[in-house]
Amino acid sequence: MELQILGAANEVTGSCHLLKVGEYRILLDCGLIQGSRQEEARNSAPFPFDPKTLDAVILSHAHIDHSGRLPLLVKQGFRGDIYTHKATADLCRIMLRDAAYLNEKDARLENRKRERKGLKRVEPLYTVQEAEAVFAHFQPLDYAERVEILPRVAVRLSDAGHILGSAIVELWLHSDKQDRKLVFSGDLGRSGMPVLEDPAMIKHADMVLMESTYGDRLHRRWEDTLAEMASLLQAVTAKQGNILIPAFSVGRTQEILYLFAKYYDEWGLSRWHIFLDSPMAIEATEVYARNCELFDDESSQLWREHRITPMLPNLRFTPTPEESMRINQIHSGAIIIAGSGMCNGGRIRHHLKHNAWRRDCHILISGFQARGTLGRALVDGAKHIRLWGETIRVAAQVHTIGGLSAHADQAGLSHWYAQFEHRPPVVLVHGEPTAKAALAAHLRHSLSAPVHLPTYGETLCL
């Protein structure tokens, strides 16, 4: 029994791990690498294994850095099943199709430039048709359902509390000589956050593969985050500016809409025009609505009684490009929620072009920004940004609301691991080197945990 780390070894994106149990090969996640143009170019590289030899894939959740290379896997010969939560399968149908559409669009734009220069055409990473070919491979599961997916392998998914359908993966592995249990955290959510249940606690494992995205920091208290949001909305109202919220279409957008609905009167939101300017986020919100039984008790009751649109009478969905472009005629009084969450694509870039140079504009960063992304540049205080070959001066005020993160912080990760009996070996992935090192030091000091920081391609014996 071996586990090979083939993604997110010293970075946050590109989750991918190969599990070998006897003659069987199982892939845990198959995520897209995100960041700078040079980093994203690595997505085109061949897989370090033959996709035809895989027997199954287990997908922890729908975020594109965990699911985004599945179309390449199928394109290159994978013929097995993809086991995941049923809500994740629904969200992937939206997210993979959208990623493919953007691939095709980017390739068309690039090829127009190349044709004028007499250069060779480029192909999209994958097409919409190739993304849709993945859907036939999904085998949807419920939480707490233990299923034997191969003769030597059983799996159970538990709620990770990160986004809808996100899962902690428990794997029972059997060979002629030994039995082992591997637990893969996927991405862990935060306890006490709105909408979703808290992450499930697991008691037993022989090895734990755990994320470390925020392993080097502590989030603000939830109460302080709500106070900061209220203060920001009141201050900006007084100045009559716009607020841009780059938001991940799945998870973060729905949390923000829920908070706006819950605190509609308290935060004075009736004075704003609120736009959800993301076709994918609109579709994802509908998936959330169909699965509100997965919410925590308060959110489930609120959603069932009111739905989100009646609770936000000034919320407008703008799915078409024409509707999106009309928003840019508004110079004040608009809250614009648009993808992508790291500003490396999507409609938020158009809104930044029209607003970032305005002193009365406010940009609210509500999630993790990977190295090399435009969002990370804004968080780091960039004075100028480049959009479609044009240099834009950043005069807007940039606010980082860290308390909205859908990832557990160092304390949350440590608490989750502490529930395991007998302190099993823990392998840290899905984090930048500083975050991984800080979490490793904390786990060793506070819990005497046997921690390992793997390198890319490293094989671990179970």
Disulfide bonds with the S-S distance in Angstrom:
none
